[in-house]
Amino acid sequence: MTDVLIVDGLNVFMRHFAANPTTSGNGESVGGVVGFLRGLKYLIDMFCPKKVIVVWEGGGSLRRRAIDPSYKQNRRPVKLNRWYNDIPSTVGNRNDQLNLLIKFLRMGPVYQVYVPDCEADDVIGYFSKYALGKKKKMIVSSDKDYYQLINATTNIWSPGQKKIINSVDVLKKFGVTPKNFCAARCFCGDSSDGISGAKGVGFKTLSKRIEILSSEEDCSVDEIVKTAGRQAETSKLKIYQSIIEHKDQAKINWRLMYLGTNNLSADQIKKINFQLNQKPNSMKKLNFIRLLQQNQIVNFDVNSYFMSLNFINNK
């Protein structure tokens, strides 16, 4: 059983927005809303959590942008997986669906956390390591940034892979343990966030040459550079020189990638805690039905959805 289900709200919503072709009676695209709610019910039934928290993006991290202005500037637009072209995939429709989804979620015991100028990654990192550290947690996201949070009490449900990602999976795929995932990534980079890596350095190559990364022993960026320096004295492999040359950028990457409290202000942490400690919303099934009718959303099993929510409500 899972104590807390933590949902990366925008990440999960965008998957449904891009792939779910559901439309309302008036022809509006509502796949993001319907898909998210159905998916949430599925996850509640699967993991039986005592608490559900949906964390929303707060417009990006000002601290990260101060470190690197190019951070997340080159992200590709969402590719819509739809076979027809007559339904607009506009930013307006996306925002309308997000606003509608937030209203639906308020009609049940689901916590929603939003803090301005704060990334969902940092909020979830704070929950995982501090506010909810000892509780059993399941993070729902396709974002690999969260792999560094995996430990004895935290795993990840990947909506894309439809499986739980644990420490064994990370070690098998990347050759590094979750504990050292962030340090390794500082040298491998992350093209999706515009974070450059060392030339010729990938996870498998790095873990093969810096063996400590595959252990449960903490390995810092400095330790990786020192190890590379020692190896470079007797080896002509280019990877060691590449690591050494990339050391300054790797230290910047650590500040961008590490999920803790370093990119959260005291005021933001206060707002996160305040929202987490609020009394959960009551069940508002009739209001939920009215909102479905107002937006002409049909073929949604309200009774089944509220039965799942009731499981949380009774804990």
C-alpha positions as semicolon CSV with decimal commas, in nm:
position;residue;x (nm);y (nm);z (nm)
1;M;0,000;0,000;0,000
2;T;0,113;0,355;-0,081
3;D;0,081;0,632;0,175
4;V;0,095;0,919;-0,075
5;L;0,036;0,936;-0,450
6;I;0,217;1,242;-0,589
7;V;0,114;1,339;-0,942
8;D;0,325;1,564;-1,164
9;G;0,013;1,745;-1,283
10;L;0,120;1,915;-1,605
11;N;0,334;1,621;-1,717
12;V;0,044;1,376;-1,684
13;F;-0,213;1,618;-1,826
14;M;-0,006;1,690;-2,137
15;R;0,022;1,319;-2,216
16;H;-0,357;1,293;-2,227
17;F;-0,399;1,629;-2,399
18;A;-0,169;1,513;-2,678
19;A;-0,304;1,160;-2,721
20;N;-0,667;1,147;-2,608
21;P;-0,913;1,241;-2,888
22;T;-1,221;1,277;-2,664
23;T;-1,449;1,568;-2,756
24;S;-1,746;1,721;-2,581
25;G;-2,098;1,750;-2,718
26;N;-2,017;2,096;-2,855
27;G;-1,707;1,972;-3,037
28;E;-1,444;2,098;-2,793
29;S;-1,140;1,883;-2,721
30;V;-1,159;1,753;-2,361
31;G;-0,917;1,460;-2,383
32;G;-0,675;1,615;-2,134
33;V;-0,946;1,642;-1,867
34;V;-1,116;1,308;-1,925
35;G;-0,792;1,118;-1,966
36;F;-0,641;1,269;-1,650
37;L;-0,945;1,190;-1,436
38;R;-0,975;0,834;-1,566
39;G;-0,604;0,785;-1,515
40;L;-0,624;0,919;-1,160
41;K;-0,902;0,673;-1,077
42;Y;-0,691;0,390;-1,219
43;L;-0,393;0,490;-1,004
44;I;-0,601;0,522;-0,688
45;D;-0,745;0,176;-0,746
46;M;-0,398;0,035;-0,812
47;F;-0,200;0,191;-0,529
48;C;-0,471;0,252;-0,264
49;P;-0,309;0,574;-0,135
50;K;-0,405;0,746;0,187
51;K;-0,346;1,085;0,027
52;V;-0,335;1,216;-0,331
53;I;-0,140;1,530;-0,419
54;V;-0,139;1,690;-0,764
55;V;0,152;1,931;-0,806
56;W;0,125;2,201;-1,075
57;E;0,398;2,399;-1,246
58;G;0,433;2,750;-1,109
59;G;0,577;2,916;-1,419
60;G;0,934;2,792;-1,391
61;S;1,218;2,852;-1,150
62;L;1,360;3,203;-1,138
63;R;1,666;3,071;-0,954
64;R;1,745;2,823;-1,231
65;R;1,705;3,088;-1,498
66;A;1,944;3,311;-1,304
67;I;2,198;3,026;-1,310
68;D;2,145;2,953;-1,681
69;P;1,921;3,178;-1,896
70;S;1,901;2,906;-2,165
71;Y;1,749;2,654;-1,921
72;K;1,443;2,488;-2,084
73;Q;1,441;2,744;-2,366
74;N;1,458;2,491;-2,650
75;R;1,185;2,248;-2,553
76;R;0,995;2,107;-2,847
77;P;0,622;2,178;-2,876
78;V;0,385;1,897;-2,785
79;K;0,317;1,661;-3,075
80;L;-0,051;1,576;-3,093
81;N;-0,127;1,212;-3,167
82;R;-0,460;1,264;-3,345
83;W;-0,582;1,132;-3,677
84;Y;-0,797;1,432;-3,763
85;N;-0,724;1,800;-3,810
86;D;-1,057;1,970;-3,746
87;I;-1,014;2,006;-3,368
88;P;-0,792;2,301;-3,275
89;S;-0,489;2,214;-3,062
90;T;-0,447;2,568;-2,941
91;V;-0,285;2,704;-2,629
92;G;-0,627;2,845;-2,543
93;N;-0,790;2,503;-2,550
94;R;-0,508;2,359;-2,339
95;N;-0,548;2,631;-2,076
96;D;-0,926;2,595;-2,077
97;Q;-0,889;2,223;-2,012
98;L;-0,639;2,281;-1,734
99;N;-0,872;2,528;-1,562
100;L;-1,160;2,284;-1,597
101;L;-0,954;1,996;-1,460
102;I;-0,855;2,199;-1,154
103;K;-1,224;2,263;-1,086
104;F;-1,306;1,893;-1,112
105;L;-1,022;1,798;-0,878
106;R;-1,151;2,046;-0,617
107;M;-1,469;1,839;-0,589
108;G;-1,297;1,556;-0,407
109;P;-1,028;1,491;-0,141
110;V;-0,738;1,562;-0,378
111;Y;-0,472;1,810;-0,266
112;Q;-0,352;2,053;-0,531
113;V;-0,026;2,241;-0,480
114;Y;0,074;2,544;-0,684
115;V;0,347;2,792;-0,594
116;P;0,437;3,083;-0,827
117;D;0,784;3,080;-0,987
118;C;0,838;2,727;-0,863
119;E;0,883;2,409;-1,066
120;A;0,681;2,099;-0,985
121;D;1,014;1,910;-0,974
122;D;1,129;2,111;-0,672
123;V;0,798;2,076;-0,488
124;I;0,796;1,699;-0,543
125;G;1,162;1,680;-0,442
126;Y;1,081;1,867;-0,122
127;F;0,789;1,635;-0,049
128;S;0,997;1,327;-0,116
129;K;1,301;1,422;0,091
130;Y;1,158;1,636;0,368
131;A;0,785;1,694;0,420
132;L;0,686;1,333;0,344
133;G;1,026;1,169;0,373
134;K;0,929;0,868;0,587
135;K;0,602;0,790;0,411
136;K;0,573;0,543;0,123
137;K;0,537;0,752;-0,191
138;M;0,457;0,687;-0,556
139;I;0,549;0,970;-0,793
140;V;0,351;0,972;-1,118
141;S;0,549;1,122;-1,407
142;S;0,738;1,036;-1,724
143;D;1,010;1,286;-1,627
144;K;1,347;1,118;-1,558
145;D;1,445;1,406;-1,329
146;Y;1,267;1,220;-1,050
147;Y;1,487;0,909;-1,077
148;Q;1,726;1,071;-0,829
149;L;1,448;1,057;-0,567
150;I;1,398;0,680;-0,580
151;N;1,484;0,507;-0,254
152;A;1,339;0,265;0,001
153;T;1,024;0,477;0,045
154;T;0,988;0,636;-0,300
155;N;0,921;0,481;-0,641
156;I;0,793;0,620;-0,970
157;W;0,499;0,517;-1,183
158;S;0,579;0,583;-1,549
159;P;0,259;0,657;-1,747
160;G;0,442;0,591;-2,073
161;Q;0,597;0,259;-1,973
162;K;0,298;0,170;-1,756
163;K;0,521;0,026;-1,488
164;I;0,678;0,107;-1,153
165;I;1,035;0,233;-1,180
166;N;1,252;0,133;-0,883
167;S;1,623;0,141;-0,801
168;V;1,685;-0,191;-0,978
169;D;1,533;-0,056;-1,300
170;V;1,749;0,258;-1,289
171;L;2,067;0,060;-1,227
172;K;1,985;-0,186;-1,505
173;K;1,904;0,081;-1,765
174;F;2,159;0,350;-1,683
175;G;2,432;0,165;-1,495
176;V;2,407;0,403;-1,198
177;T;2,209;0,395;-0,875
178;P;1,938;0,656;-0,809
179;K;2,159;0,800;-0,537
180;N;2,420;0,888;-0,802
181;F;2,182;0,952;-1,092
182;C;2,199;1,331;-1,064
183;A;2,581;1,340;-1,041
184;A;2,611;1,120;-1,350
185;R;2,354;1,329;-1,536
186;C;2,562;1,641;-1,477
187;F;2,813;1,495;-1,724
188;C;2,564;1,322;-1,956
189;G;2,345;1,633;-1,987
190;D;1,976;1,664;-2,066
191;S;1,890;1,792;-2,413
192;S;1,520;1,829;-2,329
193;D;1,605;2,095;-2,068
194;G;1,884;2,252;-2,273
195;I;2,155;2,124;-2,035
196;S;2,476;2,034;-2,214
197;G;2,683;1,730;-2,126
198;A;3,048;1,638;-2,170
199;K;3,139;1,532;-2,525
200;G;3,129;1,155;-2,572
201;V;2,993;1,087;-2,222
202;G;2,682;0,869;-2,182
203;F;2,544;0,684;-1,883
204;K;2,675;0,338;-1,971
205;T;3,022;0,462;-2,067
206;L;3,043;0,682;-1,758
207;S;2,933;0,408;-1,517
208;K;3,182;0,167;-1,673
209;R;3,474;0,406;-1,619
210;I;3,360;0,559;-1,287
211;E;3,257;0,243;-1,103
212;I;3,149;0,413;-0,782
213;L;2,840;0,544;-0,967
214;S;2,690;0,196;-0,965
215;S;2,726;0,165;-0,587
216;E;2,518;0,292;-0,297
217;E;2,805;0,518;-0,196
218;D;2,746;0,888;-0,262
219;C;2,951;1,017;-0,552
220;S;2,979;1,393;-0,605
221;V;3,068;1,586;-0,919
222;D;3,410;1,659;-0,766
223;E;3,470;1,290;-0,697
224;I;3,392;1,203;-1,060
225;V;3,641;1,467;-1,178
226;K;3,908;1,347;-0,935
227;T;3,862;0,986;-1,045
228;A;3,884;1,090;-1,409
229;G;4,205;1,281;-1,332
230;R;4,366;0,977;-1,172
231;Q;4,261;0,754;-1,461
232;A;4,386;1,005;-1,719
233;E;4,740;0,965;-1,585
234;T;4,760;0,608;-1,717
235;S;4,484;0,593;-1,980
236;K;4,448;0,760;-2,317
237;L;4,067;0,722;-2,324
238;K;3,910;1,052;-2,429
239;I;3,625;1,023;-2,179
240;Y;3,851;1,114;-1,888
241;Q;3,975;1,433;-2,050
242;S;3,620;1,521;-2,153
243;I;3,503;1,487;-1,791
244;I;3,788;1,707;-1,668
245;E;3,719;1,976;-1,929
246;H;3,348;1,971;-1,842
247;K;3,393;2,008;-1,465
248;D;3,282;2,373;-1,442
249;Q;2,969;2,312;-1,648
250;A;2,897;1,997;-1,446
251;K;2,892;2,202;-1,125
252;I;2,643;2,440;-1,285
253;N;2,439;2,142;-1,404
254;W;2,423;2,012;-1,047
255;R;2,262;2,337;-0,935
256;L;2,009;2,304;-1,218
257;M;1,931;1,932;-1,179
258;Y;1,949;1,853;-0,809
259;L;1,609;1,828;-0,643
260;G;1,625;1,947;-0,286
261;T;1,565;2,289;-0,135
262;N;1,848;2,477;-0,310
263;N;1,608;2,622;-0,570
264;L;1,329;2,698;-0,323
265;S;1,300;3,015;-0,116
266;A;1,187;3,011;0,246
267;D;0,864;3,180;0,137
268;Q;0,797;2,911;-0,127
269;I;0,854;2,634;0,127
270;K;0,613;2,807;0,361
271;K;0,347;2,818;0,085
272;I;0,404;2,450;0,001
273;N;0,362;2,347;0,364
274;F;0,051;2,562;0,401
275;Q;-0,120;2,396;0,104
276;L;-0,015;2,049;0,216
277;N;-0,159;2,101;0,563
278;Q;-0,501;2,223;0,452
279;K;-0,809;2,016;0,528
280;P;-0,894;1,801;0,223
281;N;-1,192;1,901;0,011
282;S;-1,525;1,733;0,072
283;M;-1,693;1,512;-0,187
284;K;-1,912;1,717;-0,422
285;K;-2,058;1,460;-0,657
286;L;-2,363;1,664;-0,762
287;N;-2,147;1,966;-0,844
288;F;-1,916;1,737;-1,040
289;I;-2,211;1,608;-1,245
290;R;-2,334;1,962;-1,309
291;L;-1,991;2,066;-1,433
292;L;-1,983;1,767;-1,668
293;Q;-2,324;1,865;-1,803
294;Q;-2,229;2,232;-1,842
295;N;-1,931;2,131;-2,055
296;Q;-2,127;1,858;-2,238
297;I;-1,882;1,585;-2,132
298;V;-2,047;1,246;-2,170
299;N;-1,942;0,883;-2,125
300;F;-1,764;0,952;-1,798
301;D;-1,837;0,704;-1,519
302;V;-1,901;0,941;-1,229
303;N;-2,010;0,670;-0,984
304;S;-1,696;0,465;-1,037
305;Y;-1,474;0,772;-1,006
306;F;-1,630;0,877;-0,676
307;M;-1,613;0,523;-0,541
308;S;-1,236;0,543;-0,585
309;L;-1,221;0,890;-0,426
310;N;-1,425;0,762;-0,137
311;F;-1,149;0,511;-0,064
312;I;-0,918;0,807;0,010
313;N;-1,189;0,996;0,194
314;N;-1,240;0,711;0,442
315;K;-0,876;0,676;0,546
